[in-house]
Amino acid sequence: MLTSLYVEGQSWFHRVPVRLKLVALLILSVALFTTNSPLLLLPAFLLCGGVYLSLGMTARQAFSRVGFVFFTILVLAAVNLFLVPLPQVLALVLRLTALVLFAAAVTATTTIGAFMDEITILLKPLERLGLLRAADVSLALGLVLRFVPDIFARYQAISEAHRARGLPIRPLTIIGPLIILTLKDADTIAAAIDARGFRRQ
């Protein structure tokens, strides 16, 4: 069961500075949306896939992290087959899967603490302009990364409970309890943050 997005390891990508990985992710995100050519997007997909598979995870671990997102992308592609030409659908799939693979590689090789520290530093110029509070943004993003595995684990637990009772597993019957549990956790975390004075004016 997935318990953390970070994976202990000594791969070359683990040793890349966090700031460089985040900048590379930003550049890649922009670059992938500048073209609709599958011939240009395919090398990017292969490169991102190679980076992701070089992290030392087992095949099961690697797939468990991106499988649900890949399924969503395939559903999106299936819908678009009726709306746009096939080359554009292929470009959509290659673009999104490449981005997902690289983002998954970044989160798998970056601790939440390092991620939050780097985001705070990168957003300081915007804070000086009065546009946001860097610490608040980094805390929010850090909490998202921290609790994504918990949400996934709850989804699996609810699915297994339905299966044990012989009930059909339907997304609509699972999403409701999942949202309720997640919102309860959000209230608890918000109360803990306020109690510890992490967001003093």
Salt bridges, closest charged atoms under 4 A:
GLU118 OE2 - ARG19 NE 2.35
GLU127 OE1 - LYS124 NZ 2.94
ASP136 OD2 - ARG133 NE 3.62
ASP136 OD2 - ARG199 NH2 3.09
ASP150 OD2 - ARG146 NH1 2.92
ASP185 OD2 - ARG154 NH2 2.44
